Amino acid sequence: MTVQHSGKVALITGASRGIGYGIAEALVARGDRVCITGRGEDALKEAVEKLGADNAVAVAGKAHDEAHQAAAVERAMEAFGRVDFLINNAGTNPVFGPMAELDLGVARKVYETNVISALGFAQQTWKAWQKDNGGAIVNIASVAGVSASPFIGAYGMSKAAMVNLTLQLAHEFAPVVRVNAIAPAVVKTKFAEALYEGREAEAAAAYPLGRLGVPQDIGGAAAFLTSAQSDWITGQTLVIDGGIFLNAGVA
């Protein structure tokens, strides 16, 4: 991908594929350089090749590992000299079932990966660049975090915490760093396949806009929230749901 560089740099977690990659693609397309993270070396290498070696570097590791967080920020600073934007996208949802039967160890794992890792990355980018130079953070939450979410309650609980983390950071990091969240409904990714696989048409029919989301939908929103056009927006959660919440009204 050949672009004219903007001079801005983004660190995007969980970006070897899916929503994270869609965001990386959108930011690179407008001229930003990116440092992407993920668990798989091969998938990250492929993503960097597609984004362009001049535009992207990658660091493999587990999002909740503090050493990995530090290494990712260090790599971005080493490669590009700055980290203007942080996109906290890494997440997990290893359990499907009622809250009454939820394994508490699994709940802790979900919270550690989905929430604590985001705080860790925010602390790292704040200290390395943003505190003195400004920037923006975008946390990828979920509609599961702003409504009841049957059978994915642990995930929803963690994403509700992500929404509140956004508020806390927006307050503390102002006025130099803006912090917002995006709460998508079902987006067509490997991560969300269990929610629509084999029944996509049926799942999409519930959405007033007639389709499920795609990573590019979230990429566009992240690009906006890290642009000058959103300079007076902080502490907000942007719901991107194809209109699905409209169905909660009284018929």
One Martini backbone bead per residue (centre of mass of N, CA, C, O) as a GRO file, in nm:
protein
  251
    1MET     BB    1   0.091   0.040   0.028
    2THR     BB    2   0.070   0.364  -0.116
    3VAL     BB    3   0.162   0.662   0.069
    4GLN     BB    4   0.122   0.965   0.230
    5HIS     BB    5   0.260   1.070   0.504
    6SER     BB    6   0.147   1.225   0.814
    7GLY     BB    7   0.330   1.153   1.092
    8LYS     BB    8   0.151   0.945   1.217
    9VAL     BB    9   0.090   0.711   1.500
   10ALA     BB   10  -0.020   0.368   1.555
   11LEU     BB   11  -0.150   0.154   1.809
   12ILE     BB   12  -0.265  -0.187   1.743
   13THR     BB   13  -0.459  -0.420   1.882
   14GLY     BB   14  -0.550  -0.698   1.738
   15ALA     BB   15  -0.433  -0.662   1.396
   16SER     BB   16  -0.415  -0.925   1.197
   17ARG     BB   17  -0.734  -0.901   1.203
   18GLY     BB   18  -1.024  -0.779   1.146
   19ILE     BB   19  -1.084  -0.499   1.309
   20GLY     BB   20  -0.788  -0.421   1.349
   21TYR     BB   21  -0.714  -0.432   1.048
   22GLY     BB   22  -0.928  -0.230   0.950
   23ILE     BB   23  -0.798   0.004   1.101
   24ALA     BB   24  -0.517  -0.006   0.983
   25GLU     BB   25  -0.606   0.041   0.692
   26ALA     BB   26  -0.736   0.323   0.737
   27LEU     BB   27  -0.482   0.469   0.851
   28VAL     BB   28  -0.289   0.411   0.616
   29ALA     BB   29  -0.464   0.542   0.389
   30ARG     BB   30  -0.416   0.840   0.532
   31GLY     BB   31  -0.082   0.806   0.640
   32ASP     BB   32  -0.033   0.625   0.860
   33ARG     BB   33   0.142   0.461   1.100
   34VAL     BB   34   0.194   0.114   1.224
   35CYS     BB   35   0.148  -0.083   1.523
   36ILE     BB   36   0.104  -0.429   1.552
   37THR     BB   37  -0.087  -0.679   1.724
   38GLY     BB   38  -0.046  -1.030   1.832
   39ARG     BB   39  -0.013  -1.383   1.858
   40GLY     BB   40   0.069  -1.422   1.546
   41GLU     BB   41   0.332  -1.413   1.341
   42ASP     BB   42   0.215  -1.486   1.060
   43ALA     BB   43  -0.027  -1.291   1.059
   44LEU     BB   44   0.143  -1.035   1.096
   45LYS     BB   45   0.319  -1.061   0.847
   46GLU     BB   46   0.086  -1.049   0.645
   47ALA     BB   47  -0.021  -0.771   0.731
   48VAL     BB   48   0.236  -0.609   0.668
   49GLU     BB   49   0.245  -0.677   0.368
   50LYS     BB   50  -0.030  -0.537   0.303
   51LEU     BB   51   0.042  -0.252   0.429
   52GLY     BB   52   0.348  -0.218   0.440
   53ALA     BB   53   0.672  -0.183   0.542
   54ASP     BB   54   0.658   0.142   0.560
   55ASN     BB   55   0.379   0.134   0.754
   56ALA     BB   56   0.467  -0.139   0.922
   57VAL     BB   57   0.464  -0.304   1.239
   58ALA     BB   58   0.538  -0.590   1.464
   59VAL     BB   59   0.401  -0.757   1.772
   60ALA     BB   60   0.422  -1.040   1.952
   61GLY     BB   61   0.153  -1.131   2.186
   62LYS     BB   62   0.007  -1.084   2.493
   63ALA     BB   63  -0.193  -0.837   2.603
   64HIS     BB   64  -0.161  -0.896   2.930
   65ASP     BB   65   0.141  -0.858   2.891
   66GLU     BB   66   0.355  -0.627   3.010
   67ALA     BB   67   0.601  -0.685   2.830
   68HIS     BB   68   0.447  -0.655   2.564
   69GLN     BB   69   0.353  -0.368   2.596
   70ALA     BB   70   0.636  -0.244   2.613
   71ALA     BB   71   0.741  -0.360   2.340
   72ALA     BB   72   0.538  -0.221   2.152
   73VAL     BB   73   0.608   0.070   2.224
   74GLU     BB   74   0.909   0.050   2.166
   75ARG     BB   75   0.878  -0.023   1.865
   76ALA     BB   76   0.731   0.231   1.774
   77MET     BB   77   0.951   0.430   1.866
   78GLU     BB   78   1.183   0.304   1.705
   79ALA     BB   79   1.047   0.323   1.415
   80PHE     BB   80   0.878   0.633   1.454
   81GLY     BB   81   0.901   0.823   1.736
   82ARG     BB   82   0.584   0.755   1.798
   83VAL     BB   83   0.239   0.776   1.975
   84ASP     BB   84  -0.066   0.905   1.902
   85PHE     BB   85  -0.225   0.624   1.878
   86LEU     BB   86  -0.469   0.418   2.052
   87ILE     BB   87  -0.590   0.078   1.988
   88ASN     BB   88  -0.818  -0.113   2.177
   89ASN     BB   89  -0.886  -0.452   2.051
   90ALA     BB   90  -0.817  -0.667   2.224
   91GLY     BB   91  -0.978  -0.999   2.261
   92THR     BB   92  -1.211  -1.220   2.449
   93ASN     BB   93  -1.443  -1.531   2.413
   94PRO     BB   94  -1.442  -1.853   2.570
   95VAL     BB   95  -1.759  -1.821   2.653
   96PHE     BB   96  -2.088  -2.003   2.658
   97GLY     BB   97  -2.332  -1.885   2.887
   98PRO     BB   98  -2.449  -1.869   3.188
   99MET     BB   99  -2.375  -1.694   3.474
  100ALA     BB  100  -2.442  -1.922   3.687
  101GLU     BB  101  -2.197  -2.108   3.524
  102LEU     BB  102  -1.953  -1.937   3.556
  103ASP     BB  103  -1.624  -1.939   3.539
  104LEU     BB  104  -1.414  -1.748   3.727
  105GLY     BB  105  -1.151  -1.790   3.574
  106VAL     BB  106  -1.262  -1.697   3.301
  107ALA     BB  107  -1.351  -1.418   3.387
  108ARG     BB  108  -1.067  -1.318   3.453
  109LYS     BB  109  -0.950  -1.355   3.170
  110VAL     BB  110  -1.136  -1.162   3.023
  111TYR     BB  111  -1.068  -0.910   3.190
  112GLU     BB  112  -0.762  -0.908   3.143
  113THR     BB  113  -0.776  -0.885   2.827
  114ASN     BB  114  -1.010  -0.654   2.786
  115VAL     BB  115  -0.904  -0.438   3.021
  116ILE     BB  116  -0.619  -0.440   3.152
  117SER     BB  117  -0.467  -0.415   2.885
  118ALA     BB  118  -0.575  -0.134   2.809
  119LEU     BB  119  -0.454   0.010   3.051
  120GLY     BB  120  -0.162  -0.066   2.999
  121PHE     BB  121  -0.132   0.070   2.722
  122ALA     BB  122  -0.212   0.353   2.818
  123GLN     BB  123   0.023   0.391   3.012
  124GLN     BB  124   0.250   0.356   2.803
  125THR     BB  125   0.171   0.584   2.596
  126TRP     BB  126   0.165   0.814   2.793
  127LYS     BB  127   0.469   0.799   2.882
  128ALA     BB  128   0.609   0.790   2.591
  129TRP     BB  129   0.409   1.050   2.453
  130GLN     BB  130   0.118   1.178   2.522
  131LYS     BB  131   0.166   1.363   2.769
  132ASP     BB  132   0.359   1.571   2.586
  133ASN     BB  133   0.192   1.541   2.276
  134GLY     BB  134  -0.055   1.383   2.250
  135GLY     BB  135  -0.385   1.252   2.136
  136ALA     BB  136  -0.542   0.917   2.100
  137ILE     BB  137  -0.811   0.702   2.217
  138VAL     BB  138  -0.943   0.370   2.124
  139ASN     BB  139  -1.206   0.171   2.239
  140ILE     BB  140  -1.316  -0.160   2.199
  141ALA     BB  141  -1.619  -0.253   2.243
  142SER     BB  142  -1.979  -0.315   2.290
  143VAL     BB  143  -2.310  -0.384   2.292
  144ALA     BB  144  -2.266  -0.584   2.535
  145GLY     BB  145  -2.190  -0.321   2.729
  146VAL     BB  146  -2.507  -0.173   2.682
  147SER     BB  147  -2.637  -0.464   2.737
  148ALA     BB  148  -2.787  -0.736   2.735
  149SER     BB  149  -2.602  -1.074   2.696
  150PRO     BB  150  -2.686  -1.362   2.621
  151PHE     BB  151  -2.420  -1.600   2.685
  152ILE     BB  152  -2.207  -1.321   2.699
  153GLY     BB  153  -2.158  -1.191   2.989
  154ALA     BB  154  -1.853  -1.167   3.031
  155TYR     BB  155  -1.804  -0.990   2.787
  156GLY     BB  156  -2.004  -0.763   2.860
  157MET     BB  157  -1.876  -0.688   3.128
  158SER     BB  158  -1.601  -0.602   3.005
  159LYS     BB  159  -1.723  -0.381   2.811
  160ALA     BB  160  -1.837  -0.204   3.033
  161ALA     BB  161  -1.559  -0.145   3.152
  162MET     BB  162  -1.450  -0.008   2.896
  163VAL     BB  163  -1.641   0.232   2.907
  164ASN     BB  164  -1.541   0.333   3.185
  165LEU     BB  165  -1.246   0.362   3.113
  166THR     BB  166  -1.295   0.587   2.911
  167LEU     BB  167  -1.393   0.794   3.118
  168GLN     BB  168  -1.148   0.799   3.303
  169LEU     BB  169  -0.933   0.875   3.088
  170ALA     BB  170  -1.066   1.129   2.976
  171HIS     BB  171  -1.041   1.285   3.242
  172GLU     BB  172  -0.727   1.247   3.304
  173PHE     BB  173  -0.609   1.320   2.997
  174ALA     BB  174  -0.703   1.584   3.009
  175PRO     BB  175  -0.641   1.782   2.722
  176VAL     BB  176  -0.426   1.599   2.549
  177VAL     BB  177  -0.622   1.336   2.557
  178ARG     BB  178  -0.837   1.151   2.376
  179VAL     BB  179  -1.129   0.939   2.481
  180ASN     BB  180  -1.278   0.663   2.311
  181ALA     BB  181  -1.555   0.460   2.193
  182ILE     BB  182  -1.653   0.145   2.040
  183ALA     BB  183  -1.984  -0.017   1.970
  184PRO     BB  184  -2.034  -0.304   1.830
  185ALA     BB  185  -2.181  -0.519   1.663
  186VAL     BB  186  -2.199  -0.751   1.437
  187VAL     BB  187  -1.898  -0.866   1.294
  188LYS     BB  188  -1.731  -0.998   1.018
  189THR     BB  189  -1.555  -1.242   1.192
  190LYS     BB  190  -1.392  -1.490   1.342
  191PHE     BB  191  -1.473  -1.409   1.633
  192ALA     BB  192  -1.807  -1.398   1.540
  193GLU     BB  193  -1.907  -1.660   1.392
  194ALA     BB  194  -2.101  -1.798   1.609
  195LEU     BB  195  -2.335  -1.566   1.551
  196TYR     BB  196  -2.365  -1.652   1.205
  197GLU     BB  197  -2.300  -1.924   1.123
  198GLY     BB  198  -2.528  -2.049   0.881
  199ARG     BB  199  -2.711  -1.748   0.947
  200GLU     BB  200  -2.674  -1.465   0.813
  201ALA     BB  201  -2.949  -1.381   0.694
  202GLU     BB  202  -3.099  -1.399   0.962
  203ALA     BB  203  -2.923  -1.202   1.122
  204ALA     BB  204  -2.949  -0.955   0.924
  205ALA     BB  205  -3.266  -0.917   0.939
  206ALA     BB  206  -3.253  -0.763   1.226
  207TYR     BB  207  -3.137  -0.530   1.059
  208PRO     BB  208  -3.231  -0.234   0.926
  209LEU     BB  209  -2.970  -0.235   0.717
  210GLY     BB  210  -2.941  -0.558   0.622
  211ARG     BB  211  -2.661  -0.606   0.785
  212LEU     BB  212  -2.360  -0.673   0.871
  213GLY     BB  213  -2.069  -0.604   0.974
  214VAL     BB  214  -1.753  -0.456   0.892
  215PRO     BB  215  -1.435  -0.357   0.945
  216GLN     BB  216  -1.466  -0.084   0.785
  217ASP     BB  217  -1.673   0.045   0.975
  218ILE     BB  218  -1.465   0.075   1.213
  219GLY     BB  219  -1.235   0.214   1.067
  220GLY     BB  220  -1.384   0.481   1.008
  221ALA     BB  221  -1.439   0.556   1.305
  222ALA     BB  222  -1.143   0.558   1.402
  223ALA     BB  223  -1.050   0.777   1.208
  224PHE     BB  224  -1.230   0.997   1.322
  225LEU     BB  225  -1.136   0.971   1.638
  226THR     BB  226  -0.823   1.048   1.510
  227SER     BB  227  -0.918   1.329   1.420
  228ALA     BB  228  -0.977   1.668   1.378
  229GLN     BB  229  -1.297   1.628   1.359
  230SER     BB  230  -1.274   1.519   1.690
  231ASP     BB  231  -1.153   1.748   1.894
  232TRP     BB  232  -1.454   1.767   2.072
  233ILE     BB  233  -1.414   1.453   2.154
  234THR     BB  234  -1.492   1.293   2.473
  235GLY     BB  235  -1.612   1.013   2.650
  236GLN     BB  236  -1.728   0.837   2.416
  237THR     BB  237  -1.983   0.609   2.277
  238LEU     BB  238  -1.992   0.451   1.966
  239VAL     BB  239  -2.260   0.320   1.807
  240ILE     BB  240  -2.232   0.027   1.581
  241ASP     BB  241  -2.548  -0.144   1.460
  242GLY     BB  242  -2.744  -0.116   1.206
  243GLY     BB  243  -3.006  -0.053   1.411
  244ILE     BB  244  -3.072  -0.275   1.634
  245PHE     BB  245  -3.182  -0.086   1.872
  246LEU     BB  246  -3.456  -0.012   1.738
  247ASN     BB  247  -3.595  -0.296   1.828
  248ALA     BB  248  -3.656  -0.196   2.138
  249GLY     BB  249  -3.910  -0.090   2.075
  250VAL     BB  250  -4.236  -0.021   2.048
  251ALA     BB  251  -4.472  -0.172   1.829
   0.00000   0.00000   0.00000
